[in-house]
Amino acid sequence: MVTKVFIADMNGEHVLLTRRDSVWYVQDSIVAMPEKINELLATIRNVTLQQTVAKTAQSNINKMMSVNAVKVEIYQTAPKFRLFGINFFNKERLVKTYYMGPATMDNVANFAILEGMDEPCIVHIPGFRGFLTPTYSFKETEWYNCDLFSTKITRIQMLKVEDFENPQESYYVEKAGARFFNLFDANHQQIMDYDTVKLLDMLAEYRDKNYEVFVTSMEKSEKDSILKFNHFKTITLVDVNGKETRLDMYRKLTPDMMYLDAIVGGEARAENEPYNRDKFYAVLNGKKSNLVQCQYFHFDRQNQPLSYFLKQQ
């Protein structure tokens, strides 16, 4: 069983994927995207040697590989030796290393150098028409799991939505039965008459909520300003096992407001400042170093105020 995969380019950028209790992590801390991990493991399992490169072309291929290849190290739990069918001294070991190069001219295979071989070769997956390079991404953020919430309604124990722009619209939801919940206002006063369908529809949405993109190219000063001044809502969800997921949401400024921000430092913002109407930023579980961007329409029901769930008189 593969326990660890290390991928690095020739410029030092790298990613470490580690399996722990059947869950894969990026850089040993952030949960990886299961679909992308499965694709990588399937590629590792099925990639085969097609042919060696002709001697006349080896010099050019080696030069190309020295610039564009990606190093791949694969680790498994393996025994030091076997005796009479019994494994001895099982431990995590480096079992395979190879350098995956660019695609061949016909884009149906890749050049590669396998550890222990002096000559470059061509590798492919039998029956698959395409090149393998995208599978071996060395960019850390491309492996992150985009899920923010993935809790079915039957697994929700408590939900708290804090609205910092309109505190009276904050609310609290608590499980009271298999598919029945109590609704409370910002003062924790129970609301007896509310629209059950709207509330259940909103809670059902927490089974699949994800972010659009991981934010990597932002100056520290801009990020600090957003986290300090633009916090508009916090969603806290606790499942029936006591696991808590917290999402802090921050307004994204329009370009004009970002320019004004640089001048006044956020202190002189107008009350109705021009925020981006399509997207916002968010921080999951207090990890402010990991800022993500989300789309409002994907969180439409989660962004509804308390008054939305009240029955119209």
ZADO-1210 file (C-alpha; in nm, 4 decimals, padded with zeros to 6 digits):
<atoms>
<atom x="00.0000" y="00.0000" z="00.0000" code="MET" pos="1"/>
<atom x="00.1338" y="00.3412" z="-00.0998" code="VAL" pos="2"/>
<atom x="00.1796" y="00.5592" z="00.2107" code="THR" pos="3"/>
<atom x="00.3563" y="00.8650" z="00.0746" code="LYS" pos="4"/>
<atom x="00.4263" y="01.0354" z="-00.2590" code="VAL" pos="5"/>
<atom x="00.6805" y="01.3148" z="-00.3040" code="PHE" pos="6"/>
<atom x="00.6671" y="01.5229" z="-00.6244" code="ILE" pos="7"/>
<atom x="00.9148" y="01.8006" z="-00.7102" code="ALA" pos="8"/>
<atom x="01.0118" y="02.0049" z="-01.0144" code="ASP" pos="9"/>
<atom x="01.3646" y="02.1026" z="-01.1117" code="MET" pos="10"/>
<atom x="01.3309" y="02.4483" z="-00.9513" code="ASN" pos="11"/>
<atom x="01.2704" y="02.3187" z="-00.5998" code="GLY" pos="12"/>
<atom x="00.8923" y="02.3532" z="-00.5845" code="GLU" pos="13"/>
<atom x="00.7469" y="02.0385" z="-00.4311" code="HIS" pos="14"/>
<atom x="00.4535" y="01.8717" z="-00.2614" code="VAL" pos="15"/>
<atom x="00.4399" y="01.5859" z="-00.0120" code="LEU" pos="16"/>
<atom x="00.1274" y="01.3687" z="-00.0061" code="LEU" pos="17"/>
<atom x="00.0900" y="01.1483" z="00.3014" code="THR" pos="18"/>
<atom x="-00.1652" y="00.8817" z="00.3936" code="ARG" pos="19"/>
<atom x="-00.2760" y="00.8779" z="00.7589" code="ARG" pos="20"/>
<atom x="-00.5625" y="00.6605" z="00.8844" code="ASP" pos="21"/>
<atom x="-00.6891" y="00.6136" z="00.5259" code="SER" pos="22"/>
<atom x="-00.6963" y="00.9920" z="00.4687" code="VAL" pos="23"/>
<atom x="-00.4472" y="01.1687" z="00.2421" code="TRP" pos="24"/>
<atom x="-00.2917" y="01.5005" z="00.3484" code="TYR" pos="25"/>
<atom x="-00.0983" y="01.7702" z="00.1652" code="VAL" pos="26"/>
<atom x="00.2273" y="01.8678" z="00.3388" code="GLN" pos="27"/>
<atom x="00.1073" y="01.6498" z="00.6283" code="ASP" pos="28"/>
<atom x="-00.1555" y="01.9045" z="00.7405" code="SER" pos="29"/>
<atom x="-00.4283" y="01.9826" z="00.4838" code="ILE" pos="30"/>
<atom x="-00.6737" y="01.7201" z="00.3592" code="VAL" pos="31"/>
<atom x="-00.6128" y="01.6343" z="-00.0060" code="ALA" pos="32"/>
<atom x="-00.8731" y="01.6090" z="-00.2803" code="MET" pos="33"/>
<atom x="-00.9783" y="01.2396" z="-00.2921" code="PRO" pos="34"/>
<atom x="-01.0491" y="01.2388" z="-00.6670" code="GLU" pos="35"/>
<atom x="-00.7047" y="01.3754" z="-00.7505" code="LYS" pos="36"/>
<atom x="-00.5335" y="01.1304" z="-00.5133" code="ILE" pos="37"/>
<atom x="-00.7218" y="00.8380" z="-00.6684" code="ASN" pos="38"/>
<atom x="-00.6171" y="00.9514" z="-01.0160" code="GLU" pos="39"/>
<atom x="-00.2534" y="00.9697" z="-00.9046" code="LEU" pos="40"/>
<atom x="-00.2590" y="00.6248" z="-00.7427" code="LEU" pos="41"/>
<atom x="-00.4238" y="00.4748" z="-01.0512" code="ALA" pos="42"/>
<atom x="-00.1549" y="00.6318" z="-01.2710" code="THR" pos="43"/>
<atom x="00.1250" y="00.5021" z="-01.0468" code="ILE" pos="44"/>
<atom x="-00.0297" y="00.1553" z="-01.0541" code="ARG" pos="45"/>
<atom x="-00.0885" y="00.1385" z="-01.4312" code="ASN" pos="46"/>
<atom x="00.1958" y="00.3323" z="-01.5943" code="VAL" pos="47"/>
<atom x="00.4199" y="00.0991" z="-01.7927" code="THR" pos="48"/>
<atom x="00.7321" y="00.1109" z="-02.0046" code="LEU" pos="49"/>
<atom x="00.6498" y="00.1383" z="-02.3740" code="GLN" pos="50"/>
<atom x="00.9963" y="00.1595" z="-02.5281" code="GLN" pos="51"/>
<atom x="01.3400" y="00.3117" z="-02.4848" code="THR" pos="52"/>
<atom x="01.4384" y="00.6283" z="-02.6699" code="VAL" pos="53"/>
<atom x="01.6499" y="00.5864" z="-02.9820" code="ALA" pos="54"/>
<atom x="02.0184" y="00.6525" z="-02.9150" code="LYS" pos="55"/>
<atom x="02.0266" y="00.9348" z="-03.1716" code="THR" pos="56"/>
<atom x="01.7611" y="01.1233" z="-02.9748" code="ALA" pos="57"/>
<atom x="01.8820" y="01.0520" z="-02.6226" code="GLN" pos="58"/>
<atom x="02.1045" y="01.3595" z="-02.5932" code="SER" pos="59"/>
<atom x="01.8214" y="01.6007" z="-02.6799" code="ASN" pos="60"/>
<atom x="01.5748" y="01.4172" z="-02.4550" code="ILE" pos="61"/>
<atom x="01.8183" y="01.4265" z="-02.1619" code="ASN" pos="62"/>
<atom x="01.8637" y="01.8034" z="-02.2051" code="LYS" pos="63"/>
<atom x="01.4876" y="01.8516" z="-02.2149" code="MET" pos="64"/>
<atom x="01.4418" y="01.6313" z="-01.9096" code="MET" pos="65"/>
<atom x="01.7006" y="01.8268" z="-01.7096" code="SER" pos="66"/>
<atom x="01.4766" y="02.1327" z="-01.7342" code="VAL" pos="67"/>
<atom x="01.1194" y="02.0005" z="-01.7518" code="ASN" pos="68"/>
<atom x="01.1138" y="01.6707" z="-01.5655" code="ALA" pos="69"/>
<atom x="00.9278" y="01.6109" z="-01.2400" code="VAL" pos="70"/>
<atom x="01.0831" y="01.3866" z="-00.9754" code="LYS" pos="71"/>
<atom x="00.8477" y="01.1300" z="-00.8224" code="VAL" pos="72"/>
<atom x="00.9262" y="00.9288" z="-00.5086" code="GLU" pos="73"/>
<atom x="00.6857" y="00.6553" z="-00.3965" code="ILE" pos="74"/>
<atom x="00.6887" y="00.5109" z="-00.0439" code="TYR" pos="75"/>
<atom x="00.5231" y="00.1945" z="00.0839" code="GLN" pos="76"/>
<atom x="00.5124" y="-00.0054" z="00.4021" code="THR" pos="77"/>
<atom x="00.7332" y="-00.2979" z="00.3061" code="ALA" pos="78"/>
<atom x="00.9367" y="-00.5697" z="00.4844" code="PRO" pos="79"/>
<atom x="01.3139" y="-00.5712" z="00.4951" code="LYS" pos="80"/>
<atom x="01.3033" y="-00.9354" z="00.3899" code="PHE" pos="81"/>
<atom x="01.0724" y="-01.2375" z="00.3658" code="ARG" pos="82"/>
<atom x="01.1510" y="-01.5780" z="00.5079" code="LEU" pos="83"/>
<atom x="00.9266" y="-01.8821" z="00.4605" code="PHE" pos="84"/>
<atom x="00.6493" y="-01.6511" z="00.3416" code="GLY" pos="85"/>
<atom x="00.6716" y="-01.4334" z="00.6530" code="ILE" pos="86"/>
<atom x="00.7488" y="-01.0583" z="00.6409" code="ASN" pos="87"/>
<atom x="01.0159" y="-00.9256" z="00.8765" code="PHE" pos="88"/>
<atom x="01.0846" y="-00.5668" z="00.9870" code="PHE" pos="89"/>
<atom x="00.7942" y="-00.3892" z="00.8169" code="ASN" pos="90"/>
<atom x="00.8480" y="-00.0133" z="00.7867" code="LYS" pos="91"/>
<atom x="00.7876" y="00.2710" z="00.5455" code="GLU" pos="92"/>
<atom x="01.0448" y="00.2544" z="00.2657" code="ARG" pos="93"/>
<atom x="01.1211" y="00.4341" z="-00.0593" code="LEU" pos="94"/>
<atom x="01.0274" y="00.1719" z="-00.3186" code="VAL" pos="95"/>
<atom x="01.0383" y="00.3593" z="-00.6483" code="LYS" pos="96"/>
<atom x="01.1856" y="00.6786" z="-00.7933" code="THR" pos="97"/>
<atom x="01.1496" y="00.8109" z="-01.1457" code="TYR" pos="98"/>
<atom x="01.1582" y="01.1361" z="-01.3401" code="TYR" pos="99"/>
<atom x="00.8465" y="01.2091" z="-01.5447" code="MET" pos="100"/>
<atom x="00.9185" y="01.4306" z="-01.8413" code="GLY" pos="101"/>
<atom x="00.7067" y="01.6152" z="-02.0998" code="PRO" pos="102"/>
<atom x="00.4688" y="01.4511" z="-02.3430" code="ALA" pos="103"/>
<atom x="00.5822" y="01.2885" z="-02.6649" code="THR" pos="104"/>
<atom x="00.5107" y="01.4599" z="-02.9952" code="MET" pos="105"/>
<atom x="00.1847" y="01.2679" z="-03.0445" code="ASP" pos="106"/>
<atom x="00.0654" y="01.3545" z="-02.6876" code="ASN" pos="107"/>
<atom x="-00.0200" y="00.9927" z="-02.6041" code="VAL" pos="108"/>
<atom x="00.2790" y="00.9113" z="-02.3828" code="ALA" pos="109"/>
<atom x="00.5589" y="01.0741" z="-02.1794" code="ASN" pos="110"/>
<atom x="00.9336" y="01.0688" z="-02.1715" code="PHE" pos="111"/>
<atom x="01.0754" y="00.9428" z="-01.8424" code="ALA" pos="112"/>
<atom x="01.3924" y="00.8290" z="-01.6714" code="ILE" pos="113"/>
<atom x="01.3566" y="00.5378" z="-01.4327" code="LEU" pos="114"/>
<atom x="01.5969" y="00.5123" z="-01.1408" code="GLU" pos="115"/>
<atom x="01.8594" y="00.2514" z="-01.2214" code="GLY" pos="116"/>
<atom x="01.8352" y="00.3094" z="-01.5979" code="MET" pos="117"/>
<atom x="02.0852" y="00.5209" z="-01.7881" code="ASP" pos="118"/>
<atom x="01.8679" y="00.5712" z="-02.0947" code="GLU" pos="119"/>
<atom x="01.5498" y="00.7773" z="-02.1158" code="PRO" pos="120"/>
<atom x="01.2372" y="00.5877" z="-02.2120" code="CYS" pos="121"/>
<atom x="00.8761" y="00.6393" z="-02.3105" code="ILE" pos="122"/>
<atom x="00.6005" y="00.5425" z="-02.0657" code="VAL" pos="123"/>
<atom x="00.2244" y="00.5247" z="-02.1047" code="HIS" pos="124"/>
<atom x="-00.0917" y="00.3687" z="-01.9662" code="ILE" pos="125"/>
<atom x="-00.2172" y="00.0922" z="-02.1982" code="PRO" pos="126"/>
<atom x="-00.5565" y="00.1802" z="-02.3430" code="GLY" pos="127"/>
<atom x="-00.5306" y="00.5467" z="-02.2375" code="PHE" pos="128"/>
<atom x="-00.4757" y="00.8055" z="-02.5105" code="ARG" pos="129"/>
<atom x="-00.3242" y="01.1105" z="-02.3453" code="GLY" pos="130"/>
<atom x="-00.0197" y="01.2350" z="-02.1603" code="PHE" pos="131"/>
<atom x="00.0392" y="01.1898" z="-01.7877" code="LEU" pos="132"/>
<atom x="00.2057" y="01.5167" z="-01.6858" code="THR" pos="133"/>
<atom x="-00.1029" y="01.6869" z="-01.5275" code="PRO" pos="134"/>
<atom x="-00.1401" y="01.3963" z="-01.2834" code="THR" pos="135"/>
<atom x="00.2006" y="01.4690" z="-01.1289" code="TYR" pos="136"/>
<atom x="00.1398" y="01.8255" z="-01.0134" code="SER" pos="137"/>
<atom x="00.4075" y="01.9691" z="-00.7851" code="PHE" pos="138"/>
<atom x="00.1918" y="02.2713" z="-00.6929" code="LYS" pos="139"/>
<atom x="00.0691" y="02.2333" z="-00.3354" code="GLU" pos="140"/>
<atom x="-00.2616" y="02.4178" z="-00.3696" code="THR" pos="141"/>
<atom x="-00.3761" y="02.2021" z="-00.6641" code="GLU" pos="142"/>
<atom x="-00.4033" y="01.9067" z="-00.4235" code="TRP" pos="143"/>
<atom x="-00.6161" y="02.0793" z="-00.1599" code="TYR" pos="144"/>
<atom x="-00.9630" y="01.9420" z="-00.0946" code="ASN" pos="145"/>
<atom x="-01.2089" y="02.2200" z="-00.1884" code="CYS" pos="146"/>
<atom x="-01.4714" y="02.0999" z="00.0606" code="ASP" pos="147"/>
<atom x="-01.5708" y="02.3470" z="00.3317" code="LEU" pos="148"/>
<atom x="-01.8759" y="02.1606" z="00.4596" code="PHE" pos="149"/>
<atom x="-01.9729" y="01.8006" z="00.3844" code="SER" pos="150"/>
<atom x="-02.2244" y="01.7117" z="00.6570" code="THR" pos="151"/>
<atom x="-02.5618" y="01.5550" z="00.5821" code="LYS" pos="152"/>
<atom x="-02.8638" y="01.7112" z="00.7504" code="ILE" pos="153"/>
<atom x="-02.9160" y="01.4008" z="00.9658" code="THR" pos="154"/>
<atom x="-02.5618" y="01.4459" z="01.1028" code="ARG" pos="155"/>
<atom x="-02.6003" y="01.8116" z="01.2056" code="ILE" pos="156"/>
<atom x="-02.6214" y="01.8626" z="01.5833" code="GLN" pos="157"/>
<atom x="-02.5893" y="02.2425" z="01.5992" code="MET" pos="158"/>
<atom x="-02.5519" y="02.5359" z="01.3629" code="LEU" pos="159"/>
<atom x="-02.4709" y="02.8925" z="01.4628" code="LYS" pos="160"/>
<atom x="-02.4719" y="03.1814" z="01.2166" code="VAL" pos="161"/>
<atom x="-02.3296" y="03.5104" z="01.3448" code="GLU" pos="162"/>
<atom x="-02.4029" y="03.8195" z="01.1357" code="ASP" pos="163"/>
<atom x="-02.1662" y="04.1024" z="01.2329" code="PHE" pos="164"/>
<atom x="-02.3185" y="04.3603" z="00.9974" code="GLU" pos="165"/>
<atom x="-02.6739" y="04.2965" z="01.1212" code="ASN" pos="166"/>
<atom x="-02.6419" y="04.1243" z="01.4616" code="PRO" pos="167"/>
<atom x="-03.0209" y="04.0959" z="01.5023" code="GLN" pos="168"/>
<atom x="-03.0234" y="03.8620" z="01.2007" code="GLU" pos="169"/>
<atom x="-02.7943" y="03.6078" z="01.3709" code="SER" pos="170"/>
<atom x="-02.9495" y="03.2750" z="01.4668" code="TYR" pos="171"/>
<atom x="-02.8855" y="02.9383" z="01.6270" code="TYR" pos="172"/>
<atom x="-03.0195" y="02.5956" z="01.5221" code="VAL" pos="173"/>
<atom x="-03.0205" y="02.2884" z="01.7441" code="GLU" pos="174"/>
<atom x="-03.1128" y="01.9300" z="01.6598" code="LYS" pos="175"/>
<atom x="-03.4305" y="01.8131" z="01.8347" code="ALA" pos="176"/>
<atom x="-03.5091" y="01.4930" z="01.6421" code="GLY" pos="177"/>
<atom x="-03.4250" y="01.2874" z="01.3332" code="ALA" pos="178"/>
<atom x="-03.5272" y="01.5716" z="01.0986" code="ARG" pos="179"/>
<atom x="-03.6528" y="01.8334" z="01.3414" code="PHE" pos="180"/>
<atom x="-03.4632" y="02.1375" z="01.4653" code="PHE" pos="181"/>
<atom x="-03.5223" y="02.4182" z="01.7107" code="ASN" pos="182"/>
<atom x="-03.4538" y="02.7723" z="01.5904" code="LEU" pos="183"/>
<atom x="-03.3305" y="03.0504" z="01.8220" code="PHE" pos="184"/>
<atom x="-03.2686" y="03.4208" z="01.7629" code="ASP" pos="185"/>
<atom x="-02.9565" y="03.6217" z="01.8457" code="ALA" pos="186"/>
<atom x="-03.0624" y="03.6394" z="02.2124" code="ASN" pos="187"/>
<atom x="-03.1132" y="03.2606" z="02.2251" code="HIS" pos="188"/>
<atom x="-03.4890" y="03.3034" z="02.2473" code="GLN" pos="189"/>
<atom x="-03.6619" y="03.0103" z="02.0804" code="GLN" pos="190"/>
<atom x="-03.8735" y="03.0917" z="01.7755" code="ILE" pos="191"/>
<atom x="-04.1787" y="02.8687" z="01.7742" code="MET" pos="192"/>
<atom x="-04.3310" y="02.9718" z="01.4410" code="ASP" pos="193"/>
<atom x="-04.0873" y="02.9479" z="01.1514" code="TYR" pos="194"/>
<atom x="-04.0861" y="02.8163" z="00.7942" code="ASP" pos="195"/>
<atom x="-03.9777" y="02.4551" z="00.8397" code="THR" pos="196"/>
<atom x="-03.9224" y="02.3934" z="00.4683" code="VAL" pos="197"/>
<atom x="-03.6856" y="02.6884" z="00.4302" code="LYS" pos="198"/>
<atom x="-03.4849" y="02.5864" z="00.7356" code="LEU" pos="199"/>
<atom x="-03.4535" y="02.2241" z="00.6263" code="LEU" pos="200"/>
<atom x="-03.3563" y="02.3284" z="00.2723" code="ASP" pos="201"/>
<atom x="-03.0819" y="02.5480" z="00.4155" code="MET" pos="202"/>
<atom x="-02.9478" y="02.2741" z="00.6453" code="LEU" pos="203"/>
<atom x="-02.9522" y="02.0188" z="00.3611" code="ALA" pos="204"/>
<atom x="-02.7131" y="02.2424" z="00.1648" code="GLU" pos="205"/>
<atom x="-02.4321" y="02.1693" z="00.4126" code="TYR" pos="206"/>
<atom x="-02.3843" y="01.8255" z="00.2591" code="ARG" pos="207"/>
<atom x="-02.1701" y="01.9815" z="-00.0156" code="ASP" pos="208"/>
<atom x="-02.0181" y="02.3284" z="00.0131" code="LYS" pos="209"/>
<atom x="-01.6799" y="02.4117" z="-00.1356" code="ASN" pos="210"/>
<atom x="-01.4616" y="02.7055" z="-00.2250" code="TYR" pos="211"/>
<atom x="-01.3763" y="02.8297" z="-00.5721" code="GLU" pos="212"/>
<atom x="-01.0026" y="02.8849" z="-00.5490" code="VAL" pos="213"/>
<atom x="-00.7205" y="02.8997" z="-00.2958" code="PHE" pos="214"/>
<atom x="-00.5792" y="03.2536" z="-00.2732" code="VAL" pos="215"/>
<atom x="-00.2020" y="03.2570" z="-00.3210" code="THR" pos="216"/>
<atom x="-00.1096" y="03.5896" z="-00.4857" code="SER" pos="217"/>
<atom x="-00.2033" y="03.8507" z="-00.2256" code="MET" pos="218"/>
<atom x="00.0179" y="04.0980" z="-00.0450" code="GLU" pos="219"/>
<atom x="00.0350" y="04.0508" z="00.3315" code="LYS" pos="220"/>
<atom x="-00.0838" y="04.4073" z="00.3965" code="SER" pos="221"/>
<atom x="-00.3945" y="04.3554" z="00.1803" code="GLU" pos="222"/>
<atom x="-00.4704" y="04.0238" z="00.3470" code="LYS" pos="223"/>
<atom x="-00.4288" y="04.1704" z="00.6958" code="ASP" pos="224"/>
<atom x="-00.6634" y="04.4570" z="00.6048" code="SER" pos="225"/>
<atom x="-00.9312" y="04.2150" z="00.4802" code="ILE" pos="226"/>
<atom x="-00.9115" y="04.0017" z="00.7930" code="LEU" pos="227"/>
<atom x="-00.9262" y="04.3079" z="01.0165" code="LYS" pos="228"/>
<atom x="-01.2052" y="04.5125" z="00.8575" code="PHE" pos="229"/>
<atom x="-01.4122" y="04.2908" z="00.6263" code="ASN" pos="230"/>
<atom x="-01.5395" y="04.0131" z="00.8557" code="HIS" pos="231"/>
<atom x="-01.9157" y="03.9974" z="00.7952" code="PHE" pos="232"/>
<atom x="-02.0286" y="03.6505" z="00.9048" code="LYS" pos="233"/>
<atom x="-01.9200" y="03.3346" z="01.0870" code="THR" pos="234"/>
<atom x="-02.0823" y="02.9944" z="01.0422" code="ILE" pos="235"/>
<atom x="-02.0135" y="02.7246" z="01.3023" code="THR" pos="236"/>
<atom x="-02.1420" y="02.3718" z="01.2484" code="LEU" pos="237"/>
<atom x="-02.1113" y="02.0843" z="01.4973" code="VAL" pos="238"/>
<atom x="-02.1988" y="01.7304" z="01.3894" code="ASP" pos="239"/>
<atom x="-02.3465" y="01.4536" z="01.6039" code="VAL" pos="240"/>
<atom x="-01.9950" y="01.3298" z="01.6884" code="ASN" pos="241"/>
<atom x="-01.8936" y="01.6703" z="01.8238" code="GLY" pos="242"/>
<atom x="-01.6725" y="01.7660" z="01.5286" code="LYS" pos="243"/>
<atom x="-01.6783" y="02.1444" z="01.4793" code="GLU" pos="244"/>
<atom x="-01.6332" y="02.3237" z="01.1470" code="THR" pos="245"/>
<atom x="-01.6059" y="02.7016" z="01.1472" code="ARG" pos="246"/>
<atom x="-01.6117" y="02.9296" z="00.8448" code="LEU" pos="247"/>
<atom x="-01.5238" y="03.2986" z="00.8818" code="ASP" pos="248"/>
<atom x="-01.6461" y="03.5027" z="00.5845" code="MET" pos="249"/>
<atom x="-01.4924" y="03.8306" z="00.4627" code="TYR" pos="250"/>
<atom x="-01.6090" y="04.0835" z="00.2053" code="ARG" pos="251"/>
<atom x="-01.4045" y="04.1191" z="-00.1110" code="LYS" pos="252"/>
<atom x="-01.3508" y="04.4783" z="-00.2167" code="LEU" pos="253"/>
<atom x="-01.3957" y="04.6182" z="-00.5663" code="THR" pos="254"/>
<atom x="-01.0779" y="04.7525" z="-00.7334" code="PRO" pos="255"/>
<atom x="-01.1809" y="05.1138" z="-00.6607" code="ASP" pos="256"/>
<atom x="-01.2209" y="05.0418" z="-00.2908" code="MET" pos="257"/>
<atom x="-00.8915" y="04.8535" z="-00.2767" code="MET" pos="258"/>
<atom x="-00.7192" y="05.1667" z="-00.4085" code="TYR" pos="259"/>
<atom x="-00.8906" y="05.3836" z="-00.1447" code="LEU" pos="260"/>
<atom x="-00.7955" y="05.1267" z="00.1178" code="ASP" pos="261"/>
<atom x="-00.4292" y="05.1675" z="00.0332" code="ALA" pos="262"/>
<atom x="-00.4608" y="05.5411" z="00.1010" code="ILE" pos="263"/>
<atom x="-00.6697" y="05.5515" z="00.4178" code="VAL" pos="264"/>
<atom x="-00.5834" y="05.2096" z="00.5624" code="GLY" pos="265"/>
<atom x="-00.9445" y="05.1106" z="00.6060" code="GLY" pos="266"/>
<atom x="-01.0139" y="05.3673" z="00.8777" code="GLU" pos="267"/>
<atom x="-01.2245" y="05.6021" z="00.6661" code="ALA" pos="268"/>
<atom x="-01.4452" y="05.3560" z="00.4791" code="ARG" pos="269"/>
<atom x="-01.7983" y="05.4619" z="00.3980" code="ALA" pos="270"/>
<atom x="-02.0925" y="05.2726" z="00.5462" code="GLU" pos="271"/>
<atom x="-02.2150" y="05.1410" z="00.2110" code="ASN" pos="272"/>
<atom x="-01.8819" y="05.0703" z="00.0499" code="GLU" pos="273"/>
<atom x="-01.8697" y="04.8933" z="-00.2884" code="PRO" pos="274"/>
<atom x="-01.8038" y="04.5264" z="-00.2127" code="TYR" pos="275"/>
<atom x="-01.7730" y="04.2642" z="-00.4814" code="ASN" pos="276"/>
<atom x="-02.1243" y="04.1237" z="-00.5306" code="ARG" pos="277"/>
<atom x="-02.0191" y="03.7888" z="-00.6744" code="ASP" pos="278"/>
<atom x="-01.7356" y="03.6656" z="-00.4553" code="LYS" pos="279"/>
<atom x="-01.6072" y="03.6758" z="-00.0988" code="PHE" pos="280"/>
<atom x="-01.3125" y="03.5439" z="00.0986" code="TYR" pos="281"/>
<atom x="-01.3241" y="03.2845" z="00.3746" code="ALA" pos="282"/>
<atom x="-01.1058" y="03.1173" z="00.6378" code="VAL" pos="283"/>
<atom x="-01.1731" y="02.7603" z="00.7476" code="LEU" pos="284"/>
<atom x="-01.1283" y="02.6598" z="01.1128" code="ASN" pos="285"/>
<atom x="-00.9284" y="02.9692" z="01.2037" code="GLY" pos="286"/>
<atom x="-00.6334" y="02.8967" z="00.9709" code="LYS" pos="287"/>
<atom x="-00.5834" y="03.2521" z="00.8498" code="LYS" pos="288"/>
<atom x="-00.2802" y="03.1545" z="00.6452" code="SER" pos="289"/>
<atom x="-00.5193" y="02.9587" z="00.4186" code="ASN" pos="290"/>
<atom x="-00.7437" y="03.2209" z="00.2574" code="LEU" pos="291"/>
<atom x="-00.9931" y="03.0939" z="-00.0011" code="VAL" pos="292"/>
<atom x="-01.2340" y="03.2613" z="-00.2405" code="GLN" pos="293"/>
<atom x="-01.6003" y="03.1586" z="-00.2621" code="CYS" pos="294"/>
<atom x="-01.9011" y="03.2520" z="-00.4728" code="GLN" pos="295"/>
<atom x="-02.2088" y="03.4074" z="-00.3123" code="TYR" pos="296"/>
<atom x="-02.4554" y="03.2139" z="-00.5277" code="PHE" pos="297"/>
<atom x="-02.3130" y="02.8855" z="-00.3992" code="HIS" pos="298"/>
<atom x="-02.3845" y="03.0031" z="-00.0424" code="PHE" pos="299"/>
<atom x="-02.7191" y="03.1631" z="-00.1217" code="ASP" pos="300"/>
<atom x="-02.9197" y="02.9783" z="00.1451" code="ARG" pos="301"/>
<atom x="-02.6397" y="02.9993" z="00.4044" code="GLN" pos="302"/>
<atom x="-02.6274" y="03.3780" z="00.3664" code="ASN" pos="303"/>
<atom x="-02.9977" y="03.4287" z="00.4333" code="GLN" pos="304"/>
<atom x="-03.0815" y="03.6316" z="00.7482" code="PRO" pos="305"/>
<atom x="-03.2957" y="03.5081" z="01.0365" code="LEU" pos="306"/>
<atom x="-03.5956" y="03.7008" z="00.9003" code="SER" pos="307"/>
<atom x="-03.5881" y="03.4804" z="00.5882" code="TYR" pos="308"/>
<atom x="-03.6978" y="03.1799" z="00.7959" code="PHE" pos="309"/>
<atom x="-03.9789" y="03.3581" z="00.9793" code="LEU" pos="310"/>
<atom x="-04.3326" y="03.3061" z="00.8546" code="LYS" pos="311"/>
<atom x="-04.4842" y="03.6131" z="00.6912" code="GLN" pos="312"/>
<atom x="-04.7682" y="03.7671" z="00.8926" code="GLN" pos="313"/>
</atoms>
